Each structure stands twice: as C-alpha cells, then as structure tokens.
Amino acid sequence: MQLDQSWVMQQGADAMLLHAIDVAFGSELPKRVGIAVSGGGDSVALLHLFARWSEQTGHPIAAVTVDHGLRAESRAEAEGVAALCTQLGVSHDIFTWSGPNSGGNVSAAARDARYDLMAKWAKTAKVGGIALGHTMDDTAENMLIRLGRSAGLDGLAQMQTLFRRNGILWSRPLWQQHRSTLRDYLKRQQIEWVDDPTNDDPHYMRTKARRLLPSLKELGIDADSLHHSAFALRQSQEALAHYTRQEARSHVTQEGGDLLLSADFTREVPADIERRLTAAALQWVGSLPYPPRKVFAGFLGRELEAQNRLNLAGCLVQRGKGHIRITREFNAVKDTVTKTNEIWDTRWRLVGPHDDSLEVRALGEGVLALPDWRAIGVPRHSLMSSPAVWKGENLVAAPLAGYNLDWSAQIVADFTSFLLLH
C-alpha cells in the first residue's frame, strides 16, 4: 500500500474507495499508472480517485480516452475529459477509432480496438498498467446477458480484476463498488460526468439487463447476489485452469510451433479439462485472441475417428502414431507478411542479419526447393506454415527446416507460458 493509512481513515465516506485505488495493482504497481476515462460516471470517479491518490503518494499517473466516433457527441465528451484532466493536473491523450473494417458486432470490435489503442498508448507513454472503471453492476449485467446466450462457467465467471492483455497489466479497482456509490462520490466532490445515451437505448442488451434487474429483486436476485455468484464461478474457473495446466504437463508436447497431444488424453482426463486443453491448444497454435467456441468434450476424438485430419480454427489437426498433432494451417498464414524484426503470426521472432529488403512469409511450397528437408524430421505441413525469410521470390532462410544457419526462429511465448496467462 502506498497511502498513509491514518490519512485514509480521515476521509470519511471516501476511505473505502481510496483504499480500493491504493491496492488496485497489488504487488505489481507499475512505475506509471494509466487510467482509461470515457467521460461516464464510473471512469470519471476512477480518474478523480487516482488523482487524489497520486497527489498523496507522488506516484505518476496519466489518462487516456478513446473516441469511438459512434456518436456525434463523443468528441466533445473526450475533450471534456481533457479539460477535467487539466484541472486535476493529469496528463491526458485522446485516440480516435476509425471504425470496424467490415460488418459484424460493432460493440465487440470497438471494445477490442479500445484495448489495442490503449495498449499502444501505454507502451509509448511508458505506462505499465491501466485501470478500468468496471463496477459490481457491470458484473451483474454481464451475467444476465451471458445467461441469455447459454454461457457456461467461463462466460458467467466474474471479469478478471487483474490481468494481462496486449502486453499490458490491467486492473479493475472498483469491481466491488456499486455504480450508485461512485455517483454519490462525484456529487460529494462536485464533479460532473456524462451519461451515455446508449445506456437508455432498448436496442442494446446491456440496457435491457439494467432495466430487468430491479424486477428480479422479489427472487432475491440483485447486483450483490449476481456479483457473489460470478465471483464464486471465477474461483472455480481458476481451479479448473490449474488442473488444465497440470494435465498439459503430462499430455502435451511442444514441437516447434506444433503441439502433440497424447492420443489417450481424451480418455484419461475429465471431460471439461479435456475441452479446455483442446481449446487452449487450438488457440495457441491458431494465434487466436480467444479460444474457439465450437470445441466441446470428446470433439477431437470423435472427429478424428471419422477422418484422420481436419481443418479447424486456423489449424490442421492430424492423427499420428500415439498422438494428435495440431499444426498451423498454411492457408491461414500464406498472406501474412512482416519485416524480419517484427513478430510474425503473433508467435514467431526471427533472429539474424535483418535488412529492409527482407521480409518474413510462410515457407509454403518453398519447402520443395530444400533437398534435405525430410532429414529434419518435421512434417511437411508444419514446415510449410513455418516462418521463412524471403527477398522477393528468393528464399533466404527457413530456420525450422535448417536452411541457412545465420537465421533462427524463436517462439515468443511457449504453450506453458500461454496457459499461465490465459
């Protein structure tokens, strides 16, 4: 803890909120803390509380606002946050999202873009962690929405309060606070905030969930009870993740960028652990931001009984002798191109004599130009989807095939590390 506790106890009704800010990052307090501020009551309260915390502790903070451009008023709201930050003496930046590249779930695209833009800002601004303004009410509303989508344990579990994403540490300090508590705080401090009109738009599921909650009180269902259930489910989820990692040590072997699952693991582990391990393997090999949804217990075993190979989630899954091999699918990476000093397909770092005239692409049919590739003992499909260094149409290096030892290819985070972070 950074705050002087005697000072905290003198803050009356604000003491509980200030304590939540003080322990927001636990033992992982970044050298500079970022605050995500939209202009709504929750995030404005978060900003004001952190400003008081920073004033007392001397710890540097900075704020960031992402203007999604989905409403005409959004720019003015972002500039209102900038004005408040100036008043509080807090550094502030605004980033604008240009919108989704195609149709689909705009809200989900905006959320992902927000995390991406804020993470890039954090790395530039030397911010090691970002605080988010989610509350107990958000947890309750999320749970109702996901119940309507037939979510399982993972979907219903409480949002993580401290987690890593896009290389940045994120915290939700106000996860145990009611939205009304934060409004009361702002009123005491005489701080204004903006209510997003979409919160009253009945077309949005969150609005429907927010309006439904009061009518559930007769059943004893309210934000507190839903929050308690979501927290219990989060603990169960963490226990299952622990046992999934244990089973991975016994049943999964990493071979380059491939994963080999022992053929009998589907019979030796509980069904839900099998599902989690399979989904995690596909997510890691397929470089997916989220685990594939269409994976269920016994899925791989049943599918591979009917056919020896299948394409799934950007992966090629094949049955071998005593194992199931999950390989990156060549078609999923055939158009992926980066510079040699950039991460390729989110997993691979190339080490060698970098040059602006070179680029990294999948080896593809270039494997046929390597007369000794079979001696490496790596399956052809695995080599085809592996990173290679090219100069135009000329193959310079294929590290996993042992071609040109001046270059090597390294996995950024192995499967074991991936499981720890997910």
VEXFI-901765 format. One record per residue (C-alpha): residue in one letter; x, y, z. Coordinates in nm, 3 decimals. Example, Ala and Ser with C-alpha at 12.3 -4.5 7.8 and 13.67 -1.06 7.14 Angstrom:
BEGIN
<'a',<1.230,-0.450,0.780>>;
<'s',<1.367,-0.106,0.714>>;
# end
This chain:
BEGIN
<'m',<0.000,0.000,0.000>>;
<'q',<0.118,0.350,-0.087>>;
<'l',<-0.127,0.573,0.103>>;
<'d',<-0.076,0.678,0.462>>;
<'q',<-0.348,0.477,0.635>>;
<'s',<-0.411,0.739,0.901>>;
<'w',<-0.489,0.986,0.621>>;
<'v',<-0.720,0.733,0.455>>;
<'m',<-0.919,0.687,0.776>>;
<'q',<-0.977,1.062,0.788>>;
<'q',<-1.152,1.063,0.450>>;
<'g',<-1.489,0.951,0.581>>;
<'a',<-1.717,0.805,0.312>>;
<'d',<-1.432,0.824,0.059>>;
<'a',<-1.197,0.600,0.259>>;
<'m',<-1.323,0.270,0.115>>;
<'l',<-1.289,0.394,-0.243>>;
<'l',<-0.941,0.535,-0.186>>;
<'h',<-0.829,0.207,-0.032>>;
<'a',<-0.955,0.023,-0.343>>;
<'i',<-0.739,0.251,-0.558>>;
<'d',<-0.439,0.201,-0.329>>;
<'v',<-0.445,-0.178,-0.373>>;
<'a',<-0.553,-0.174,-0.740>>;
<'f',<-0.237,-0.339,-0.873>>;
<'g',<-0.142,-0.539,-0.565>>;
<'s',<0.231,-0.604,-0.554>>;
<'e',<0.268,-0.526,-0.927>>;
<'l',<0.232,-0.147,-0.906>>;
<'p',<0.359,-0.001,-1.238>>;
<'k',<0.609,0.284,-1.232>>;
<'r',<0.346,0.493,-1.409>>;
<'v',<-0.028,0.416,-1.388>>;
<'g',<-0.272,0.482,-1.671>>;
<'i',<-0.645,0.550,-1.626>>;
<'a',<-0.897,0.475,-1.900>>;
<'v',<-1.158,0.752,-1.896>>;
<'s',<-1.462,0.768,-2.123>>;
<'g',<-1.637,1.058,-1.950>>;
<'g',<-1.904,0.843,-1.786>>;
<'g',<-1.958,0.842,-1.411>>;
<'d',<-1.762,0.525,-1.337>>;
<'s',<-1.446,0.627,-1.520>>;
<'v',<-1.460,0.991,-1.407>>;
<'a',<-1.480,0.873,-1.046>>;
<'l',<-1.185,0.641,-1.115>>;
<'l',<-0.986,0.933,-1.255>>;
<'h',<-1.065,1.164,-0.964>>;
<'l',<-0.979,0.897,-0.706>>;
<'f',<-0.647,0.822,-0.877>>;
<'a',<-0.568,1.194,-0.894>>;
<'r',<-0.612,1.218,-0.516>>;
<'w',<-0.406,0.902,-0.469>>;
<'s',<-0.129,1.040,-0.690>>;
<'e',<-0.127,1.371,-0.504>>;
<'q',<-0.083,1.190,-0.173>>;
<'t',<0.172,0.931,-0.287>>;
<'g',<0.363,1.124,-0.553>>;
<'h',<0.318,0.828,-0.788>>;
<'p',<0.288,0.939,-1.155>>;
<'i',<-0.035,0.879,-1.345>>;
<'a',<-0.169,0.956,-1.693>>;
<'a',<-0.514,0.929,-1.852>>;
<'v',<-0.633,0.819,-2.194>>;
<'t',<-0.965,0.845,-2.377>>;
<'v',<-1.063,0.650,-2.687>>;
<'d',<-1.316,0.833,-2.905>>;
<'h',<-1.506,0.559,-3.089>>;
<'g',<-1.677,0.811,-3.313>>;
<'l',<-2.003,0.615,-3.288>>;
<'r',<-2.196,0.919,-3.163>>;
<'a',<-2.183,1.284,-3.270>>;
<'e',<-2.121,1.393,-2.910>>;
<'s',<-1.826,1.161,-2.847>>;
<'r',<-1.555,1.410,-2.943>>;
<'a',<-1.692,1.680,-2.716>>;
<'e',<-1.709,1.426,-2.433>>;
<'a',<-1.345,1.330,-2.489>>;
<'e',<-1.246,1.696,-2.482>>;
<'g',<-1.447,1.735,-2.160>>;
<'v',<-1.229,1.463,-2.007>>;
<'a',<-0.922,1.651,-2.129>>;
<'a',<-1.045,1.967,-1.955>>;
<'l',<-1.102,1.778,-1.628>>;
<'c',<-0.753,1.626,-1.652>>;
<'t',<-0.605,1.974,-1.698>>;
<'q',<-0.793,2.086,-1.388>>;
<'l',<-0.659,1.787,-1.194>>;
<'g',<-0.305,1.822,-1.331>>;
<'v',<-0.316,1.482,-1.502>>;
<'s',<-0.155,1.416,-1.840>>;
<'h',<-0.419,1.312,-2.094>>;
<'d',<-0.430,1.181,-2.452>>;
<'i',<-0.719,1.119,-2.692>>;
<'f',<-0.719,0.849,-2.959>>;
<'t',<-0.980,0.811,-3.230>>;
<'w',<-1.104,0.479,-3.362>>;
<'s',<-1.172,0.478,-3.734>>;
<'g',<-1.443,0.213,-3.707>>;
<'p',<-1.465,-0.157,-3.797>>;
<'n',<-1.316,-0.283,-4.122>>;
<'s',<-1.635,-0.471,-4.202>>;
<'g',<-1.978,-0.551,-4.063>>;
<'g',<-2.045,-0.764,-3.757>>;
<'n',<-2.054,-0.694,-3.387>>;
<'v',<-1.962,-0.325,-3.372>>;
<'s',<-1.962,-0.319,-2.990>>;
<'a',<-1.715,-0.608,-2.972>>;
<'a',<-1.498,-0.450,-3.243>>;
<'a',<-1.500,-0.120,-3.052>>;
<'r',<-1.401,-0.297,-2.729>>;
<'d',<-1.111,-0.479,-2.896>>;
<'a',<-0.999,-0.157,-3.066>>;
<'r',<-1.012,0.026,-2.732>>;
<'y',<-0.779,-0.227,-2.569>>;
<'d',<-0.545,-0.220,-2.868>>;
<'l',<-0.524,0.160,-2.886>>;
<'m',<-0.477,0.198,-2.511>>;
<'a',<-0.206,-0.070,-2.504>>;
<'k',<-0.016,0.107,-2.783>>;
<'w',<-0.054,0.436,-2.596>>;
<'a',<0.074,0.277,-2.276>>;
<'k',<0.389,0.148,-2.441>>;
<'t',<0.461,0.489,-2.593>>;
<'a',<0.378,0.680,-2.273>>;
<'k',<0.580,0.438,-2.055>>;
<'v',<0.265,0.334,-1.869>>;
<'g',<0.299,-0.016,-1.723>>;
<'g',<-0.062,-0.071,-1.617>>;
<'i',<-0.405,0.072,-1.695>>;
<'a',<-0.701,0.098,-1.456>>;
<'l',<-1.055,0.038,-1.584>>;
<'g',<-1.376,0.162,-1.426>>;
<'h',<-1.588,-0.156,-1.424>>;
<'t',<-1.818,-0.197,-1.122>>;
<'m',<-2.025,-0.459,-0.945>>;
<'d',<-2.321,-0.354,-1.160>>;
<'d',<-2.125,-0.434,-1.476>>;
<'t',<-2.063,-0.783,-1.341>>;
<'a',<-2.434,-0.834,-1.273>>;
<'e',<-2.540,-0.705,-1.616>>;
<'n',<-2.279,-0.918,-1.791>>;
<'m',<-2.405,-1.225,-1.611>>;
<'l',<-2.765,-1.168,-1.719>>;
<'i',<-2.660,-1.104,-2.079>>;
<'r',<-2.448,-1.418,-2.091>>;
<'l',<-2.720,-1.630,-1.933>>;
<'g',<-2.930,-1.529,-2.232>>;
<'r',<-2.654,-1.664,-2.457>>;
<'s',<-2.644,-2.001,-2.276>>;
<'a',<-2.293,-1.929,-2.148>>;
<'g',<-2.109,-2.184,-1.939>>;
<'l',<-1.880,-2.131,-1.644>>;
<'d',<-1.623,-1.927,-1.835>>;
<'g',<-1.883,-1.687,-1.970>>;
<'l',<-2.059,-1.640,-1.637>>;
<'a',<-1.748,-1.602,-1.422>>;
<'q',<-1.660,-1.258,-1.292>>;
<'m',<-1.435,-1.041,-1.504>>;
<'q',<-1.072,-1.068,-1.400>>;
<'t',<-0.973,-0.793,-1.161>>;
<'l',<-0.603,-0.801,-1.253>>;
<'f',<-0.494,-0.942,-1.587>>;
<'r',<-0.255,-0.903,-1.879>>;
<'r',<-0.360,-0.828,-2.234>>;
<'n',<-0.168,-0.687,-2.532>>;
<'g',<0.148,-0.685,-2.321>>;
<'i',<-0.003,-0.451,-2.058>>;
<'l',<-0.125,-0.509,-1.700>>;
<'w',<-0.490,-0.410,-1.649>>;
<'s',<-0.677,-0.355,-1.323>>;
<'r',<-1.043,-0.315,-1.225>>;
<'p',<-1.011,-0.144,-0.884>>;
<'l',<-1.384,-0.071,-0.845>>;
<'w',<-1.509,-0.425,-0.901>>;
<'q',<-1.662,-0.438,-0.552>>;
<'q',<-1.834,-0.097,-0.576>>;
<'h',<-2.186,-0.011,-0.684>>;
<'r',<-2.239,0.236,-0.965>>;
<'s',<-2.454,0.445,-0.730>>;
<'t',<-2.167,0.464,-0.480>>;
<'l',<-1.948,0.626,-0.745>>;
<'r',<-2.221,0.874,-0.840>>;
<'d',<-2.255,0.968,-0.475>>;
<'y',<-1.880,1.021,-0.459>>;
<'l',<-1.884,1.253,-0.761>>;
<'k',<-2.169,1.454,-0.611>>;
<'r',<-1.972,1.498,-0.288>>;
<'q',<-1.674,1.617,-0.491>>;
<'q',<-1.894,1.837,-0.715>>;
<'i',<-1.762,1.668,-1.027>>;
<'e',<-1.980,1.639,-1.337>>;
<'w',<-1.997,1.342,-1.567>>;
<'v',<-2.171,1.246,-1.891>>;
<'d',<-2.433,0.974,-1.918>>;
<'d',<-2.401,0.787,-2.248>>;
<'p',<-2.747,0.798,-2.415>>;
<'t',<-2.694,0.445,-2.548>>;
<'n',<-2.735,0.329,-2.187>>;
<'d',<-3.105,0.409,-2.230>>;
<'d',<-3.137,0.263,-2.580>>;
<'p',<-3.356,-0.051,-2.558>>;
<'h',<-3.183,-0.197,-2.866>>;
<'y',<-2.877,-0.275,-2.655>>;
<'m',<-2.868,-0.591,-2.442>>;
<'r',<-2.696,-0.406,-2.158>>;
<'t',<-2.985,-0.160,-2.138>>;
<'k',<-3.231,-0.448,-2.124>>;
<'a',<-3.031,-0.618,-1.848>>;
<'r',<-3.007,-0.293,-1.650>>;
<'r',<-3.384,-0.243,-1.669>>;
<'l',<-3.457,-0.605,-1.582>>;
<'l',<-3.250,-0.619,-1.263>>;
<'p',<-3.495,-0.430,-1.035>>;
<'s',<-3.779,-0.669,-1.127>>;
<'l',<-3.571,-0.968,-1.010>>;
<'k',<-3.542,-0.849,-0.650>>;
<'e',<-3.850,-1.049,-0.548>>;
<'l',<-3.646,-1.361,-0.624>>;
<'g',<-3.354,-1.231,-0.421>>;
<'i',<-3.159,-1.159,-0.736>>;
<'d',<-2.979,-0.826,-0.743>>;
<'a',<-2.637,-0.687,-0.828>>;
<'d',<-2.491,-0.817,-0.499>>;
<'s',<-2.617,-1.173,-0.539>>;
<'l',<-2.512,-1.194,-0.904>>;
<'h',<-2.173,-1.048,-0.814>>;
<'h',<-2.129,-1.313,-0.543>>;
<'s',<-2.218,-1.594,-0.786>>;
<'a',<-1.987,-1.456,-1.054>>;
<'f',<-1.703,-1.437,-0.800>>;
<'a',<-1.761,-1.799,-0.695>>;
<'l',<-1.756,-1.906,-1.059>>;
<'r',<-1.431,-1.717,-1.112>>;
<'q',<-1.273,-1.918,-0.829>>;
<'s',<-1.396,-2.242,-0.989>>;
<'q',<-1.260,-2.128,-1.323>>;
<'e',<-0.917,-2.064,-1.171>>;
<'a',<-0.919,-2.411,-1.012>>;
<'l',<-1.001,-2.572,-1.347>>;
<'a',<-0.724,-2.369,-1.513>>;
<'h',<-0.481,-2.502,-1.251>>;
<'y',<-0.569,-2.864,-1.328>>;
<'t',<-0.563,-2.797,-1.702>>;
<'r',<-0.201,-2.683,-1.667>>;
<'q',<-0.121,-2.998,-1.471>>;
<'e',<-0.269,-3.223,-1.740>>;
<'a',<-0.088,-3.026,-2.010>>;
<'r',<0.244,-3.118,-1.850>>;
<'s',<0.150,-3.486,-1.876>>;
<'h',<-0.020,-3.497,-2.213>>;
<'v',<0.112,-3.213,-2.434>>;
<'t',<0.449,-3.182,-2.606>>;
<'q',<0.554,-2.870,-2.793>>;
<'e',<0.749,-2.937,-3.111>>;
<'g',<0.850,-2.612,-3.277>>;
<'g',<0.522,-2.435,-3.344>>;
<'d',<0.318,-2.758,-3.321>>;
<'l',<0.153,-2.923,-3.025>>;
<'l',<0.136,-3.301,-2.986>>;
<'l',<-0.143,-3.429,-2.762>>;
<'s',<-0.111,-3.788,-2.642>>;
<'a',<-0.370,-3.998,-2.820>>;
<'d',<-0.518,-4.133,-2.498>>;
<'f',<-0.551,-3.799,-2.315>>;
<'t',<-0.921,-3.775,-2.407>>;
<'r',<-0.986,-4.090,-2.205>>;
<'e',<-0.760,-4.009,-1.910>>;
<'v',<-0.874,-3.661,-1.811>>;
<'p',<-1.214,-3.527,-1.700>>;
<'a',<-1.432,-3.406,-1.987>>;
<'d',<-1.414,-3.036,-1.905>>;
<'i',<-1.035,-3.044,-1.862>>;
<'e',<-1.009,-3.217,-2.200>>;
<'r',<-1.224,-2.946,-2.358>>;
<'r',<-1.020,-2.667,-2.201>>;
<'l',<-0.690,-2.821,-2.303>>;
<'t',<-0.806,-2.878,-2.660>>;
<'a',<-0.942,-2.525,-2.691>>;
<'a',<-0.622,-2.375,-2.547>>;
<'a',<-0.407,-2.579,-2.787>>;
<'l',<-0.608,-2.461,-3.086>>;
<'q',<-0.598,-2.103,-2.962>>;
<'w',<-0.219,-2.108,-2.919>>;
<'v',<-0.137,-2.277,-3.248>>;
<'g',<-0.401,-2.077,-3.435>>;
<'s',<-0.282,-1.744,-3.290>>;
<'l',<-0.640,-1.666,-3.187>>;
<'p',<-0.732,-1.383,-2.947>>;
<'y',<-0.998,-1.607,-2.788>>;
<'p',<-1.045,-1.985,-2.767>>;
<'p',<-1.267,-2.132,-3.041>>;
<'r',<-1.628,-2.169,-2.931>>;
<'k',<-1.710,-2.489,-3.116>>;
<'v',<-1.489,-2.712,-2.906>>;
<'f',<-1.665,-2.950,-2.668>>;
<'a',<-1.569,-3.259,-2.470>>;
<'g',<-1.470,-3.550,-2.692>>;
<'f',<-1.470,-3.330,-3.001>>;
<'l',<-1.127,-3.418,-3.141>>;
<'g',<-1.158,-3.787,-3.065>>;
<'r',<-1.493,-3.823,-3.242>>;
<'e',<-1.395,-3.608,-3.539>>;
<'l',<-1.068,-3.789,-3.595>>;
<'e',<-1.240,-4.128,-3.581>>;
<'a',<-1.433,-4.028,-3.892>>;
<'q',<-1.134,-3.868,-4.066>>;
<'n',<-0.763,-3.866,-3.994>>;
<'r',<-0.728,-3.491,-4.038>>;
<'l',<-0.940,-3.180,-4.015>>;
<'n',<-0.903,-2.806,-4.053>>;
<'l',<-1.020,-2.609,-3.751>>;
<'a',<-0.964,-2.258,-3.614>>;
<'g',<-0.672,-2.189,-3.849>>;
<'c',<-0.512,-2.521,-3.755>>;
<'l',<-0.452,-2.855,-3.922>>;
<'v',<-0.531,-3.141,-3.681>>;
<'q',<-0.397,-3.486,-3.770>>;
<'r',<-0.385,-3.823,-3.601>>;
<'g',<-0.036,-3.971,-3.576>>;
<'k',<0.120,-4.270,-3.403>>;
<'g',<0.031,-4.229,-3.038>>;
<'h',<-0.054,-3.861,-3.066>>;
<'i',<-0.272,-3.593,-3.219>>;
<'r',<-0.070,-3.321,-3.392>>;
<'i',<-0.201,-2.965,-3.410>>;
<'t',<-0.022,-2.758,-3.675>>;
<'r',<-0.075,-2.405,-3.804>>;
<'e',<-0.272,-2.425,-4.129>>;
<'f',<-0.073,-2.293,-4.426>>;
<'n',<-0.375,-2.123,-4.584>>;
<'a',<-0.425,-1.924,-4.265>>;
<'v',<-0.077,-1.768,-4.287>>;
<'k',<0.004,-1.771,-4.659>>;
<'d',<-0.068,-1.397,-4.684>>;
<'t',<0.093,-1.297,-4.352>>;
<'v',<0.394,-1.074,-4.421>>;
<'t',<0.611,-0.879,-4.175>>;
<'k',<0.955,-0.725,-4.160>>;
<'t',<1.223,-0.953,-4.021>>;
<'n',<1.244,-0.756,-3.695>>;
<'e',<0.868,-0.783,-3.627>>;
<'i',<0.667,-1.063,-3.465>>;
<'w',<0.525,-1.295,-3.730>>;
<'d',<0.182,-1.455,-3.682>>;
<'t',<0.183,-1.330,-3.319>>;
<'r',<0.416,-1.617,-3.215>>;
<'w',<0.746,-1.607,-3.401>>;
<'r',<1.053,-1.386,-3.363>>;
<'l',<1.326,-1.415,-3.627>>;
<'v',<1.689,-1.366,-3.524>>;
<'g',<1.951,-1.298,-3.790>>;
<'p',<2.105,-1.032,-4.016>>;
<'h',<1.800,-0.808,-4.055>>;
<'d',<1.770,-0.597,-4.368>>;
<'d',<1.493,-0.375,-4.506>>;
<'s',<1.498,-0.570,-4.831>>;
<'l',<1.395,-0.889,-4.649>>;
<'e',<1.055,-0.999,-4.522>>;
<'v',<0.905,-1.291,-4.333>>;
<'r',<0.645,-1.510,-4.504>>;
<'a',<0.536,-1.869,-4.464>>;
<'l',<0.774,-2.120,-4.625>>;
<'g',<0.491,-2.275,-4.826>>;
<'e',<0.592,-2.466,-5.139>>;
<'g',<0.943,-2.329,-5.091>>;
<'v',<1.000,-2.644,-4.887>>;
<'l',<1.025,-2.837,-5.215>>;
<'a',<1.338,-2.640,-5.302>>;
<'l',<1.514,-2.782,-4.995>>;
<'p',<1.654,-3.124,-5.084>>;
<'d',<1.721,-3.231,-4.723>>;
<'w',<1.403,-3.113,-4.553>>;
<'r',<1.290,-3.471,-4.479>>;
<'a',<1.606,-3.531,-4.276>>;
<'i',<1.491,-3.266,-4.028>>;
<'g',<1.209,-3.498,-3.916>>;
<'v',<0.946,-3.222,-3.924>>;
<'p',<0.625,-3.293,-4.118>>;
<'r',<0.587,-3.111,-4.447>>;
<'h',<0.270,-2.929,-4.340>>;
<'s',<0.448,-2.799,-4.030>>;
<'l',<0.734,-2.664,-4.239>>;
<'m',<0.501,-2.508,-4.497>>;
<'s',<0.333,-2.294,-4.230>>;
<'s',<0.661,-2.205,-4.057>>;
<'p',<0.826,-1.862,-4.088>>;
<'a',<1.083,-1.814,-4.363>>;
<'v',<1.295,-1.520,-4.474>>;
<'w',<1.240,-1.406,-4.831>>;
<'k',<1.392,-1.148,-5.062>>;
<'g',<1.124,-1.105,-5.323>>;
<'e',<1.065,-1.454,-5.460>>;
<'n',<1.402,-1.580,-5.344>>;
<'l',<1.417,-1.791,-5.030>>;
<'v',<1.689,-1.665,-4.795>>;
<'a',<1.633,-1.880,-4.486>>;
<'a',<1.398,-2.143,-4.350>>;
<'p',<1.501,-2.179,-3.984>>;
<'l',<1.276,-2.472,-3.892>>;
<'a',<1.398,-2.662,-4.197>>;
<'g',<1.762,-2.596,-4.107>>;
<'y',<1.823,-2.386,-4.418>>;
<'n',<2.074,-2.101,-4.363>>;
<'l',<2.202,-2.125,-4.007>>;
<'d',<2.255,-1.748,-3.992>>;
<'w',<1.886,-1.730,-3.902>>;
<'s',<1.684,-1.881,-3.620>>;
<'a',<1.315,-1.867,-3.531>>;
<'q',<1.201,-1.845,-3.171>>;
<'i',<0.856,-1.879,-3.017>>;
<'v',<0.772,-1.559,-2.828>>;
<'a',<0.574,-1.736,-2.554>>;
<'d',<0.564,-2.116,-2.532>>;
<'f',<0.246,-2.311,-2.463>>;
<'t',<0.321,-2.343,-2.091>>;
<'s',<0.357,-1.965,-2.059>>;
<'f',<0.042,-1.917,-2.264>>;
<'l',<-0.158,-2.135,-2.024>>;
<'l',<-0.033,-1.931,-1.728>>;
<'l',<-0.151,-1.609,-1.891>>;
<'h',<-0.487,-1.744,-2.005>>;
# end
